[in-house]
Amino acid sequence: MSTSAVEVSGEKVKAMWDKRLTEIFCDICIKEILKDNRPGTHFTKDGWLKIMTNFEKETGKCFSQRQLKNR
């Protein structure tokens, strides 16, 4: 299992990833790519906002953009 960490008030908070969360994240990213929210090699600001919103909606977990990017 892989983890990513982000600093929050000087403390590292780890995002715990399992197979289900990884699959949901990948599916959301694919949908955003198909909507042209990744014109080059990076997602647009709007693309990241939609990824974070949809990820929280589907999983109930509120990960930061940095935690998602590190996945």
PQR file of N, CA, C, O and H, with PARSE charges and radii, in Angstrom:
ATOM      1  N   MET A   1       0.847  -1.176   0.000 -0.4000 1.5000
ATOM      2  CA  MET A   1       0.000   0.000   0.000 -0.0000 2.0000
ATOM      3  C   MET A   1       0.893   1.239   0.000  0.5500 1.7000
ATOM      4  O   MET A   1       1.904   1.286   0.700 -0.5500 1.4000
ATOM      5  N   SER A   2       0.514   2.226  -0.780 -0.4000 1.5000
ATOM      6  CA  SER A   2       1.292   3.454  -0.904 -0.0000 2.0000
ATOM      7  C   SER A   2       0.578   4.570  -0.144  0.5500 1.7000
ATOM      8  O   SER A   2      -0.648   4.568  -0.033 -0.5500 1.4000
ATOM      9  H   SER A   2      -0.307   2.188  -1.348  0.4000 1.0000
ATOM     10  N   THR A   3       1.339   5.506   0.368 -0.4000 1.5000
ATOM     11  CA  THR A   3       0.739   6.646   1.058 -0.0000 2.0000
ATOM     12  C   THR A   3       1.333   7.929   0.524  0.5500 1.7000
ATOM     13  O   THR A   3       2.428   7.936  -0.038 -0.5500 1.4000
ATOM     14  H   THR A   3       2.334   5.508   0.278  0.4000 1.0000
ATOM     15  N   SER A   4       0.611   9.001   0.703 -0.4000 1.5000
ATOM     16  CA  SER A   4       1.151  10.312   0.385 -0.0000 2.0000
ATOM     17  C   SER A   4       0.915  11.187   1.604  0.5500 1.7000
ATOM     18  O   SER A   4      -0.038  10.966   2.351 -0.5500 1.4000
ATOM     19  H   SER A   4      -0.278   8.995   1.160  0.4000 1.0000
ATOM     20  N   ALA A   5       1.766  12.168   1.811 -0.4000 1.5000
ATOM     21  CA  ALA A   5       1.657  13.011   3.005 -0.0000 2.0000
ATOM     22  C   ALA A   5       1.590  14.470   2.618  0.5500 1.7000
ATOM     23  O   ALA A   5       2.130  14.875   1.588 -0.5500 1.4000
ATOM     24  H   ALA A   5       2.541  12.348   1.204  0.4000 1.0000
ATOM     25  N   VAL A   6       0.935  15.253   3.437 -0.4000 1.5000
ATOM     26  CA  VAL A   6       0.851  16.696   3.230 -0.0000 2.0000
ATOM     27  C   VAL A   6       1.007  17.366   4.597  0.5500 1.7000
ATOM     28  O   VAL A   6       0.550  16.831   5.607 -0.5500 1.4000
ATOM     29  H   VAL A   6       0.497  14.924   4.273  0.4000 1.0000
ATOM     30  N   GLU A   7       1.640  18.514   4.627 -0.4000 1.5000
ATOM     31  CA  GLU A   7       1.837  19.234   5.887 -0.0000 2.0000
ATOM     32  C   GLU A   7       0.557  19.989   6.241  0.5500 1.7000
ATOM     33  O   GLU A   7       0.011  20.720   5.414 -0.5500 1.4000
ATOM     34  H   GLU A   7       2.011  18.948   3.807  0.4000 1.0000
ATOM     35  N   VAL A   8       0.088  19.808   7.460 -0.4000 1.5000
ATOM     36  CA  VAL A   8      -1.063  20.550   7.959 -0.0000 2.0000
ATOM     37  C   VAL A   8      -0.673  21.085   9.336  0.5500 1.7000
ATOM     38  O   VAL A   8      -0.471  20.311  10.272 -0.5500 1.4000
ATOM     39  H   VAL A   8       0.531  19.214   8.132  0.4000 1.0000
ATOM     40  N   SER A   9      -0.569  22.389   9.456 -0.4000 1.5000
ATOM     41  CA  SER A   9      -0.150  23.035  10.701 -0.0000 2.0000
ATOM     42  C   SER A   9       1.162  22.445  11.227  0.5500 1.7000
ATOM     43  O   SER A   9       1.311  22.235  12.431 -0.5500 1.4000
ATOM     44  H   SER A   9      -0.733  23.017   8.696  0.4000 1.0000
ATOM     45  N   GLY A  10       2.104  22.182  10.328 -0.4000 1.5000
ATOM     46  CA  GLY A  10       3.393  21.650  10.732 -0.0000 2.0000
ATOM     47  C   GLY A  10       3.425  20.151  10.973  0.5500 1.7000
ATOM     48  O   GLY A  10       4.490  19.596  11.241 -0.5500 1.4000
ATOM     49  H   GLY A  10       1.982  22.353   9.350  0.4000 1.0000
ATOM     50  N   GLU A  11       2.274  19.482  10.882 -0.4000 1.5000
ATOM     51  CA  GLU A  11       2.214  18.031  11.079 -0.0000 2.0000
ATOM     52  C   GLU A  11       1.971  17.354   9.740  0.5500 1.7000
ATOM     53  O   GLU A  11       1.257  17.881   8.887 -0.5500 1.4000
ATOM     54  H   GLU A  11       1.408  19.933  10.665  0.4000 1.0000
ATOM     55  N   LYS A  12       2.565  16.187   9.564 -0.4000 1.5000
ATOM     56  CA  LYS A  12       2.313  15.439   8.341 -0.0000 2.0000
ATOM     57  C   LYS A  12       1.074  14.575   8.535  0.5500 1.7000
ATOM     58  O   LYS A  12       0.972  13.820   9.502 -0.5500 1.4000
ATOM     59  H   LYS A  12       3.145  15.759  10.258  0.4000 1.0000
ATOM     60  N   VAL A  13       0.141  14.697   7.608 -0.4000 1.5000
ATOM     61  CA  VAL A  13      -1.074  13.910   7.651 -0.0000 2.0000
ATOM     62  C   VAL A  13      -1.039  12.977   6.455  0.5500 1.7000
ATOM     63  O   VAL A  13      -0.998  13.436   5.313 -0.5500 1.4000
ATOM     64  H   VAL A  13       0.223  15.310   6.822  0.4000 1.0000
ATOM     65  N   LYS A  14      -1.054  11.676   6.702 -0.4000 1.5000
ATOM     66  CA  LYS A  14      -0.953  10.717   5.611 -0.0000 2.0000
ATOM     67  C   LYS A  14      -2.333  10.333   5.093  0.5500 1.7000
ATOM     68  O   LYS A  14      -3.270  10.116   5.860 -0.5500 1.4000
ATOM     69  H   LYS A  14      -1.087  11.303   7.630  0.4000 1.0000
ATOM     70  N   ALA A  15      -2.427  10.258   3.789 -0.4000 1.5000
ATOM     71  CA  ALA A  15      -3.639   9.765   3.139 -0.0000 2.0000
ATOM     72  C   ALA A  15      -3.448   8.267   2.937  0.5500 1.7000
ATOM     73  O   ALA A  15      -2.488   7.839   2.296 -0.5500 1.4000
ATOM     74  H   ALA A  15      -1.665  10.435   3.166  0.4000 1.0000
ATOM     75  N   MET A  16      -4.346   7.488   3.474 -0.4000 1.5000
ATOM     76  CA  MET A  16      -4.240   6.038   3.345 -0.0000 2.0000
ATOM     77  C   MET A  16      -4.992   5.593   2.088  0.5500 1.7000
ATOM     78  O   MET A  16      -6.181   5.873   1.936 -0.5500 1.4000
ATOM     79  H   MET A  16      -5.126   7.836   3.995  0.4000 1.0000
ATOM     80  N   TRP A  17      -4.302   4.911   1.206 -0.4000 1.5000
ATOM     81  CA  TRP A  17      -4.867   4.479  -0.060 -0.0000 2.0000
ATOM     82  C   TRP A  17      -5.059   2.967  -0.051  0.5500 1.7000
ATOM     83  O   TRP A  17      -4.173   2.226   0.376 -0.5500 1.4000
ATOM     84  H   TRP A  17      -3.336   4.684   1.329  0.4000 1.0000
ATOM     85  N   ASP A  18      -6.211   2.513  -0.522 -0.4000 1.5000
ATOM     86  CA  ASP A  18      -6.408   1.091  -0.748 -0.0000 2.0000
ATOM     87  C   ASP A  18      -6.800   0.920  -2.217  0.5500 1.7000
ATOM     88  O   ASP A  18      -6.895   1.895  -2.963 -0.5500 1.4000
ATOM     89  H   ASP A  18      -6.931   3.114  -0.869  0.4000 1.0000
ATOM     90  N   LYS A  19      -7.022  -0.316  -2.613 -0.4000 1.5000
ATOM     91  CA  LYS A  19      -7.313  -0.590  -4.026 -0.0000 2.0000
ATOM     92  C   LYS A  19      -8.572   0.143  -4.504  0.5500 1.7000
ATOM     93  O   LYS A  19      -8.597   0.682  -5.611 -0.5500 1.4000
ATOM     94  H   LYS A  19      -6.945  -1.107  -2.007  0.4000 1.0000
ATOM     95  N   ARG A  20      -9.603   0.160  -3.675 -0.4000 1.5000
ATOM     96  CA  ARG A  20     -10.874   0.788  -4.051 -0.0000 2.0000
ATOM     97  C   ARG A  20     -10.691   2.291  -4.265  0.5500 1.7000
ATOM     98  O   ARG A  20     -11.172   2.838  -5.257 -0.5500 1.4000
ATOM     99  H   ARG A  20      -9.582  -0.277  -2.776  0.4000 1.0000
ATOM    100  N   LEU A  21      -9.997   2.959  -3.338 -0.4000 1.5000
ATOM    101  CA  LEU A  21      -9.779   4.405  -3.471 -0.0000 2.0000
ATOM    102  C   LEU A  21      -8.946   4.723  -4.706  0.5500 1.7000
ATOM    103  O   LEU A  21      -9.207   5.706  -5.400 -0.5500 1.4000
ATOM    104  H   LEU A  21      -9.606   2.514  -2.532  0.4000 1.0000
ATOM    105  N   THR A  22      -7.953   3.897  -4.976 -0.4000 1.5000
ATOM    106  CA  THR A  22      -7.103   4.106  -6.145 -0.0000 2.0000
ATOM    107  C   THR A  22      -7.917   3.970  -7.430  0.5500 1.7000
ATOM    108  O   THR A  22      -7.766   4.770  -8.353 -0.5500 1.4000
ATOM    109  H   THR A  22      -7.742   3.099  -4.412  0.4000 1.0000
ATOM    110  N   GLU A  23      -8.778   2.956  -7.485 -0.4000 1.5000
ATOM    111  CA  GLU A  23      -9.613   2.756  -8.682 -0.0000 2.0000
ATOM    112  C   GLU A  23     -10.580   3.914  -8.884  0.5500 1.7000
ATOM    113  O   GLU A  23     -10.768   4.373 -10.011 -0.5500 1.4000
ATOM    114  H   GLU A  23      -8.900   2.306  -6.734  0.4000 1.0000
ATOM    115  N   ILE A  24     -11.195   4.391  -7.808 -0.4000 1.5000
ATOM    116  CA  ILE A  24     -12.113   5.537  -7.905 -0.0000 2.0000
ATOM    117  C   ILE A  24     -11.357   6.765  -8.400  0.5500 1.7000
ATOM    118  O   ILE A  24     -11.835   7.477  -9.284 -0.5500 1.4000
ATOM    119  H   ILE A  24     -11.042   4.018  -6.893  0.4000 1.0000
ATOM    120  N   PHE A  25     -10.172   7.017  -7.830 -0.4000 1.5000
ATOM    121  CA  PHE A  25      -9.362   8.163  -8.236 -0.0000 2.0000
ATOM    122  C   PHE A  25      -8.999   8.081  -9.719  0.5500 1.7000
ATOM    123  O   PHE A  25      -9.108   9.073 -10.441 -0.5500 1.4000
ATOM    124  H   PHE A  25      -9.784   6.439  -7.112  0.4000 1.0000
ATOM    125  N   CYS A  26      -8.572   6.908 -10.172 -0.4000 1.5000
ATOM    126  CA  CYS A  26      -8.202   6.738 -11.586 -0.0000 2.0000
ATOM    127  C   CYS A  26      -9.404   6.957 -12.501  0.5500 1.7000
ATOM    128  O   CYS A  26      -9.281   7.602 -13.542 -0.5500 1.4000
ATOM    129  H   CYS A  26      -8.484   6.103  -9.586  0.4000 1.0000
ATOM    130  N   ASP A  27     -10.564   6.424 -12.120 -0.4000 1.5000
ATOM    131  CA  ASP A  27     -11.774   6.613 -12.928 -0.0000 2.0000
ATOM    132  C   ASP A  27     -12.148   8.091 -13.044  0.5500 1.7000
ATOM    133  O   ASP A  27     -12.519   8.561 -14.120 -0.5500 1.4000
ATOM    134  H   ASP A  27     -10.664   5.900 -11.274  0.4000 1.0000
ATOM    135  N   ILE A  28     -12.049   8.814 -11.935 -0.4000 1.5000
ATOM    136  CA  ILE A  28     -12.361  10.246 -11.946 -0.0000 2.0000
ATOM    137  C   ILE A  28     -11.375  10.993 -12.851  0.5500 1.7000
ATOM    138  O   ILE A  28     -11.774  11.867 -13.621 -0.5500 1.4000
ATOM    139  H   ILE A  28     -11.747   8.432 -11.062  0.4000 1.0000
ATOM    140  N   CYS A  29     -10.090  10.649 -12.755 -0.4000 1.5000
ATOM    141  CA  CYS A  29      -9.079  11.298 -13.596 -0.0000 2.0000
ATOM    142  C   CYS A  29      -9.339  11.037 -15.077  0.5500 1.7000
ATOM    143  O   CYS A  29      -9.218  11.942 -15.902 -0.5500 1.4000
ATOM    144  H   CYS A  29      -9.766   9.939 -12.129  0.4000 1.0000
ATOM    145  N   ILE A  30      -9.689   9.815 -15.407 -0.4000 1.5000
ATOM    146  CA  ILE A  30      -9.980   9.463 -16.810 -0.0000 2.0000
ATOM    147  C   ILE A  30     -11.147  10.296 -17.318  0.5500 1.7000
ATOM    148  O   ILE A  30     -11.105  10.802 -18.439 -0.5500 1.4000
ATOM    149  H   ILE A  30      -9.787   9.079 -14.737  0.4000 1.0000
ATOM    150  N   LYS A  31     -12.198  10.443 -16.499 -0.4000 1.5000
ATOM    151  CA  LYS A  31     -13.357  11.240 -16.907 -0.0000 2.0000
ATOM    152  C   LYS A  31     -12.961  12.687 -17.176  0.5500 1.7000
ATOM    153  O   LYS A  31     -13.441  13.298 -18.130 -0.5500 1.4000
ATOM    154  H   LYS A  31     -12.232  10.031 -15.588  0.4000 1.0000
ATOM    155  N   GLU A  32     -12.081  13.238 -16.330 -0.4000 1.5000
ATOM    156  CA  GLU A  32     -11.645  14.625 -16.515 -0.0000 2.0000
ATOM    157  C   GLU A  32     -10.756  14.775 -17.754  0.5500 1.7000
ATOM    158  O   GLU A  32     -10.807  15.802 -18.430 -0.5500 1.4000
ATOM    159  H   GLU A  32     -11.692  12.742 -15.555  0.4000 1.0000
ATOM    160  N   ILE A  33      -9.954  13.770 -18.050 -0.4000 1.5000
ATOM    161  CA  ILE A  33      -9.142  13.801 -19.275 -0.0000 2.0000
ATOM    162  C   ILE A  33     -10.054  13.807 -20.494  0.5500 1.7000
ATOM    163  O   ILE A  33      -9.813  14.549 -21.446 -0.5500 1.4000
ATOM    164  H   ILE A  33      -9.913  12.935 -17.501  0.4000 1.0000
ATOM    165  N   LEU A  34     -11.101  12.984 -20.471 -0.4000 1.5000
ATOM    166  CA  LEU A  34     -12.035  12.924 -21.596 -0.0000 2.0000
ATOM    167  C   LEU A  34     -12.831  14.223 -21.753  0.5500 1.7000
ATOM    168  O   LEU A  34     -13.323  14.522 -22.841 -0.5500 1.4000
ATOM    169  H   LEU A  34     -11.297  12.382 -19.697  0.4000 1.0000
ATOM    170  N   LYS A  35     -12.956  14.994 -20.667 -0.4000 1.5000
ATOM    171  CA  LYS A  35     -13.640  16.296 -20.716 -0.0000 2.0000
ATOM    172  C   LYS A  35     -12.674  17.422 -21.080  0.5500 1.7000
ATOM    173  O   LYS A  35     -13.029  18.597 -20.978 -0.5500 1.4000
ATOM    174  H   LYS A  35     -12.556  14.751 -19.784  0.4000 1.0000
ATOM    175  N   ASP A  36     -11.449  17.074 -21.508 -0.4000 1.5000
ATOM    176  CA  ASP A  36     -10.420  18.052 -21.892 -0.0000 2.0000
ATOM    177  C   ASP A  36      -9.971  18.955 -20.752  0.5500 1.7000
ATOM    178  O   ASP A  36      -9.607  20.109 -20.982 -0.5500 1.4000
ATOM    179  H   ASP A  36     -11.161  16.120 -21.591  0.4000 1.0000
ATOM    180  N   ASN A  37      -9.992  18.443 -19.524 -0.4000 1.5000
ATOM    181  CA  ASN A  37      -9.472  19.206 -18.390 -0.0000 2.0000
ATOM    182  C   ASN A  37      -8.004  18.874 -18.122  0.5500 1.7000
ATOM    183  O   ASN A  37      -7.460  19.191 -17.064 -0.5500 1.4000
ATOM    184  H   ASN A  37     -10.288  17.507 -19.337  0.4000 1.0000
ATOM    185  N   ARG A  38      -7.383  18.232 -19.099 -0.4000 1.5000
ATOM    186  CA  ARG A  38      -5.937  17.956 -19.055 -0.0000 2.0000
ATOM    187  C   ARG A  38      -5.395  18.168 -20.466  0.5500 1.7000
ATOM    188  O   ARG A  38      -5.126  17.208 -21.187 -0.5500 1.4000
ATOM    189  H   ARG A  38      -7.825  17.974 -19.959  0.4000 1.0000
ATOM    190  N   PRO A  39      -5.239  19.431 -20.853 -0.5600 1.5000
ATOM    191  CA  PRO A  39      -4.857  19.740 -22.239  0.2800 2.0000
ATOM    192  C   PRO A  39      -3.440  19.298 -22.608  0.5500 1.7000
ATOM    193  O   PRO A  39      -3.159  19.044 -23.779 -0.5500 1.4000
ATOM    194  N   GLY A  40      -2.561  19.206 -21.637 -0.4000 1.5000
ATOM    195  CA  GLY A  40      -1.181  18.787 -21.906 -0.0000 2.0000
ATOM    196  C   GLY A  40      -0.826  17.643 -20.988  0.5500 1.7000
ATOM    197  O   GLY A  40      -1.421  16.567 -21.052 -0.5500 1.4000
ATOM    198  H   GLY A  40      -2.789  19.412 -20.685  0.4000 1.0000
ATOM    199  N   THR A  41       0.161  17.886 -20.124 -0.4000 1.5000
ATOM    200  CA  THR A  41       0.601  16.856 -19.196 -0.0000 2.0000
ATOM    201  C   THR A  41       0.079  17.079 -17.779  0.5500 1.7000
ATOM    202  O   THR A  41       0.334  16.268 -16.889 -0.5500 1.4000
ATOM    203  H   THR A  41       0.644  18.760 -20.072  0.4000 1.0000
ATOM    204  N   HIS A  42      -0.653  18.180 -17.565 -0.4000 1.5000
ATOM    205  CA  HIS A  42      -1.167  18.509 -16.235 -0.0000 2.0000
ATOM    206  C   HIS A  42      -2.651  18.835 -16.310  0.5500 1.7000
ATOM    207  O   HIS A  42      -3.143  19.315 -17.332 -0.5500 1.4000
ATOM    208  H   HIS A  42      -0.860  18.839 -18.288  0.4000 1.0000
ATOM    209  N   PHE A  43      -3.361  18.569 -15.210 -0.4000 1.5000
ATOM    210  CA  PHE A  43      -4.769  18.951 -15.142 -0.0000 2.0000
ATOM    211  C   PHE A  43      -4.872  20.462 -14.959  0.5500 1.7000
ATOM    212  O   PHE A  43      -3.985  21.092 -14.383 -0.5500 1.4000
ATOM    213  H   PHE A  43      -2.962  18.179 -14.381  0.4000 1.0000
ATOM    214  N   THR A  44      -5.967  21.032 -15.456 -0.4000 1.5000
ATOM    215  CA  THR A  44      -6.242  22.452 -15.256 -0.0000 2.0000
ATOM    216  C   THR A  44      -6.702  22.660 -13.812  0.5500 1.7000
ATOM    217  O   THR A  44      -6.998  21.694 -13.109 -0.5500 1.4000
ATOM    218  H   THR A  44      -6.688  20.520 -15.924  0.4000 1.0000
ATOM    219  N   LYS A  45      -6.761  23.914 -13.372 -0.4000 1.5000
ATOM    220  CA  LYS A  45      -7.264  24.205 -12.024 -0.0000 2.0000
ATOM    221  C   LYS A  45      -8.694  23.706 -11.876  0.5500 1.7000
ATOM    222  O   LYS A  45      -9.059  23.137 -10.847 -0.5500 1.4000
ATOM    223  H   LYS A  45      -6.521  24.699 -13.943  0.4000 1.0000
ATOM    224  N   ASP A  46      -9.496  23.919 -12.905 -0.4000 1.5000
ATOM    225  CA  ASP A  46     -10.881  23.447 -12.886 -0.0000 2.0000
ATOM    226  C   ASP A  46     -10.927  21.920 -12.838  0.5500 1.7000
ATOM    227  O   ASP A  46     -11.772  21.337 -12.158 -0.5500 1.4000
ATOM    228  H   ASP A  46      -9.200  24.380 -13.741  0.4000 1.0000
ATOM    229  N   GLY A  47     -10.022  21.286 -13.558 -0.4000 1.5000
ATOM    230  CA  GLY A  47      -9.953  19.824 -13.549 -0.0000 2.0000
ATOM    231  C   GLY A  47      -9.648  19.294 -12.158  0.5500 1.7000
ATOM    232  O   GLY A  47     -10.283  18.340 -11.706 -0.5500 1.4000
ATOM    233  H   GLY A  47      -9.335  21.759 -14.110  0.4000 1.0000
ATOM    234  N   TRP A  48      -8.679  19.903 -11.469 -0.4000 1.5000
ATOM    235  CA  TRP A  48      -8.341  19.471 -10.105 -0.0000 2.0000
ATOM    236  C   TRP A  48      -9.495  19.699  -9.154  0.5500 1.7000
ATOM    237  O   TRP A  48      -9.762  18.866  -8.288 -0.5500 1.4000
ATOM    238  H   TRP A  48      -8.163  20.677 -11.836  0.4000 1.0000
ATOM    239  N   LEU A  49     -10.187  20.828  -9.305 -0.4000 1.5000
ATOM    240  CA  LEU A  49     -11.331  21.112  -8.444 -0.0000 2.0000
ATOM    241  C   LEU A  49     -12.403  20.035  -8.610  0.5500 1.7000
ATOM    242  O   LEU A  49     -12.977  19.560  -7.630 -0.5500 1.4000
ATOM    243  H   LEU A  49      -9.971  21.505 -10.008  0.4000 1.0000
ATOM    244  N   LYS A  50     -12.664  19.658  -9.852 -0.4000 1.5000
ATOM    245  CA  LYS A  50     -13.666  18.624 -10.112 -0.0000 2.0000
ATOM    246  C   LYS A  50     -13.211  17.263  -9.598  0.5500 1.7000
ATOM    247  O   LYS A  50     -14.020  16.490  -9.085 -0.5500 1.4000
ATOM    248  H   LYS A  50     -12.198  20.044 -10.648  0.4000 1.0000
ATOM    249  N   ILE A  51     -11.917  16.967  -9.734 -0.4000 1.5000
ATOM    250  CA  ILE A  51     -11.385  15.704  -9.222 -0.0000 2.0000
ATOM    251  C   ILE A  51     -11.574  15.646  -7.708  0.5500 1.7000
ATOM    252  O   ILE A  51     -12.068  14.647  -7.184 -0.5500 1.4000
ATOM    253  H   ILE A  51     -11.260  17.595 -10.151  0.4000 1.0000
ATOM    254  N   MET A  52     -11.185  16.714  -6.998 -0.4000 1.5000
ATOM    255  CA  MET A  52     -11.304  16.728  -5.540 -0.0000 2.0000
ATOM    256  C   MET A  52     -12.765  16.630  -5.104  0.5500 1.7000
ATOM    257  O   MET A  52     -13.086  15.902  -4.165 -0.5500 1.4000
ATOM    258  H   MET A  52     -10.785  17.525  -7.424  0.4000 1.0000
ATOM    259  N   THR A  53     -13.643  17.358  -5.781 -0.4000 1.5000
ATOM    260  CA  THR A  53     -15.067  17.353  -5.440 -0.0000 2.0000
ATOM    261  C   THR A  53     -15.681  15.975  -5.666  0.5500 1.7000
ATOM    262  O   THR A  53     -16.377  15.449  -4.798 -0.5500 1.4000
ATOM    263  H   THR A  53     -13.381  17.949  -6.544  0.4000 1.0000
ATOM    264  N   ASN A  54     -15.418  15.391  -6.840 -0.4000 1.5000
ATOM    265  CA  ASN A  54     -15.994  14.083  -7.150 -0.0000 2.0000
ATOM    266  C   ASN A  54     -15.412  12.978  -6.276  0.5500 1.7000
ATOM    267  O   ASN A  54     -16.121  12.041  -5.910 -0.5500 1.4000
ATOM    268  H   ASN A  54     -14.853  15.818  -7.545  0.4000 1.0000
ATOM    269  N   PHE A  55     -14.121  13.080  -5.936 -0.4000 1.5000
ATOM    270  CA  PHE A  55     -13.500  12.085  -5.068 -0.0000 2.0000
ATOM    271  C   PHE A  55     -14.145  12.104  -3.692  0.5500 1.7000
ATOM    272  O   PHE A  55     -14.439  11.054  -3.121 -0.5500 1.4000
ATOM    273  H   PHE A  55     -13.545  13.841  -6.232  0.4000 1.0000
ATOM    274  N   GLU A  56     -14.365  13.303  -3.161 -0.4000 1.5000
ATOM    275  CA  GLU A  56     -15.001  13.416  -1.848 -0.0000 2.0000
ATOM    276  C   GLU A  56     -16.442  12.913  -1.897  0.5500 1.7000
ATOM    277  O   GLU A  56     -16.911  12.252  -0.971 -0.5500 1.4000
ATOM    278  H   GLU A  56     -14.127  14.157  -3.625  0.4000 1.0000
ATOM    279  N   LYS A  57     -17.140  13.235  -2.990 -0.4000 1.5000
ATOM    280  CA  LYS A  57     -18.531  12.814  -3.150 -0.0000 2.0000
ATOM    281  C   LYS A  57     -18.647  11.285  -3.196  0.5500 1.7000
ATOM    282  O   LYS A  57     -19.554  10.711  -2.594 -0.5500 1.4000
ATOM    283  H   LYS A  57     -16.759  13.772  -3.743  0.4000 1.0000
ATOM    284  N   GLU A  58     -17.727  10.632  -3.913 -0.4000 1.5000
ATOM    285  CA  GLU A  58     -17.799   9.185  -4.091 -0.0000 2.0000
ATOM    286  C   GLU A  58     -17.229   8.389  -2.922  0.5500 1.7000
ATOM    287  O   GLU A  58     -17.662   7.266  -2.667 -0.5500 1.4000
ATOM    288  H   GLU A  58     -16.990  11.098  -4.402  0.4000 1.0000
ATOM    289  N   THR A  59     -16.251   8.971  -2.203 -0.4000 1.5000
ATOM    290  CA  THR A  59     -15.588   8.204  -1.147 -0.0000 2.0000
ATOM    291  C   THR A  59     -15.896   8.702   0.258  0.5500 1.7000
ATOM    292  O   THR A  59     -15.731   7.962   1.228 -0.5500 1.4000
ATOM    293  H   THR A  59     -15.899   9.884  -2.411  0.4000 1.0000
ATOM    294  N   GLY A  60     -16.342   9.949   0.376 -0.4000 1.5000
ATOM    295  CA  GLY A  60     -16.556  10.543   1.693 -0.0000 2.0000
ATOM    296  C   GLY A  60     -15.258  11.003   2.333  0.5500 1.7000
ATOM    297  O   GLY A  60     -15.260  11.438   3.485 -0.5500 1.4000
ATOM    298  H   GLY A  60     -16.476  10.550  -0.412  0.4000 1.0000
ATOM    299  N   LYS A  61     -14.138  10.915   1.598 -0.4000 1.5000
ATOM    300  CA  LYS A  61     -12.831  11.324   2.116 -0.0000 2.0000
ATOM    301  C   LYS A  61     -12.423  12.643   1.465  0.5500 1.7000
ATOM    302  O   LYS A  61     -12.525  12.808   0.249 -0.5500 1.4000
ATOM    303  H   LYS A  61     -14.137  10.563   0.663  0.4000 1.0000
ATOM    304  N   CYS A  62     -11.963  13.573   2.287 -0.4000 1.5000
ATOM    305  CA  CYS A  62     -11.572  14.894   1.799 -0.0000 2.0000
ATOM    306  C   CYS A  62     -10.048  14.971   1.745  0.5500 1.7000
ATOM    307  O   CYS A  62      -9.415  15.389   2.714 -0.5500 1.4000
ATOM    308  H   CYS A  62     -11.880  13.439   3.274  0.4000 1.0000
ATOM    309  N   PHE A  63      -9.458  14.571   0.622 -0.4000 1.5000
ATOM    310  CA  PHE A  63      -8.012  14.645   0.438 -0.0000 2.0000
ATOM    311  C   PHE A  63      -7.683  15.957  -0.252  0.5500 1.7000
ATOM    312  O   PHE A  63      -8.454  16.438  -1.082 -0.5500 1.4000
ATOM    313  H   PHE A  63      -9.973  14.231  -0.165  0.4000 1.0000
ATOM    314  N   SER A  64      -6.546  16.533   0.088 -0.4000 1.5000
ATOM    315  CA  SER A  64      -6.116  17.777  -0.547 -0.0000 2.0000
ATOM    316  C   SER A  64      -5.633  17.484  -1.971  0.5500 1.7000
ATOM    317  O   SER A  64      -5.409  16.333  -2.345 -0.5500 1.4000
ATOM    318  H   SER A  64      -5.920  16.143   0.762  0.4000 1.0000
ATOM    319  N   GLN A  65      -5.480  18.553  -2.749 -0.4000 1.5000
ATOM    320  CA  GLN A  65      -4.957  18.396  -4.107 -0.0000 2.0000
ATOM    321  C   GLN A  65      -3.560  17.776  -4.056  0.5500 1.7000
ATOM    322  O   GLN A  65      -3.214  16.936  -4.888 -0.5500 1.4000
ATOM    323  H   GLN A  65      -5.662  19.488  -2.445  0.4000 1.0000
ATOM    324  N   ARG A  66      -2.767  18.196  -3.078 -0.4000 1.5000
ATOM    325  CA  ARG A  66      -1.409  17.682  -2.965 -0.0000 2.0000
ATOM    326  C   ARG A  66      -1.403  16.169  -2.651  0.5500 1.7000
ATOM    327  O   ARG A  66      -0.588  15.420  -3.189 -0.5500 1.4000
ATOM    328  H   ARG A  66      -3.048  18.877  -2.402  0.4000 1.0000
ATOM    329  N   GLN A  67      -2.313  15.742  -1.784 -0.4000 1.5000
ATOM    330  CA  GLN A  67      -2.399  14.312  -1.473 -0.0000 2.0000
ATOM    331  C   GLN A  67      -2.799  13.524  -2.716  0.5500 1.7000
ATOM    332  O   GLN A  67      -2.263  12.446  -2.969 -0.5500 1.4000
ATOM    333  H   GLN A  67      -2.975  16.350  -1.346  0.4000 1.0000
ATOM    334  N   LEU A  68      -3.736  14.058  -3.489 -0.4000 1.5000
ATOM    335  CA  LEU A  68      -4.162  13.370  -4.707 -0.0000 2.0000
ATOM    336  C   LEU A  68      -3.057  13.372  -5.749  0.5500 1.7000
ATOM    337  O   LEU A  68      -2.826  12.357  -6.406 -0.5500 1.4000
ATOM    338  H   LEU A  68      -4.172  14.934  -3.284  0.4000 1.0000
ATOM    339  N   LYS A  69      -2.371  14.495  -5.909 -0.4000 1.5000
ATOM    340  CA  LYS A  69      -1.283  14.584  -6.896 -0.0000 2.0000
ATOM    341  C   LYS A  69      -0.170  13.608  -6.565  0.5500 1.7000
ATOM    342  O   LYS A  69       0.444  13.042  -7.470 -0.5500 1.4000
ATOM    343  H   LYS A  69      -2.558  15.320  -5.376  0.4000 1.0000
ATOM    344  N   ASN A  70       0.101  13.401  -5.281 -0.4000 1.5000
ATOM    345  CA  ASN A  70       1.161  12.492  -4.872 -0.0000 2.0000
ATOM    346  C   ASN A  70       0.799  11.025  -5.075  0.5500 1.7000
ATOM    347  O   ASN A  70       1.661  10.152  -4.985 -0.5500 1.4000
ATOM    348  H   ASN A  70      -0.398  13.861  -4.546  0.4000 1.0000
ATOM    349  N   ARG A  71      -0.444  10.761  -5.342 -0.4000 1.5000
ATOM    350  CA  ARG A  71      -0.855   9.379  -5.609 -0.0000 2.0000
ATOM    351  C   ARG A  71      -0.400   9.020  -6.996  0.5500 1.7000
ATOM    352  O   ARG A  71      -0.632   7.900  -7.451 -0.5500 1.4000
ATOM    353  H   ARG A  71      -1.145  11.470  -5.415  0.4000 1.0000
TER
END
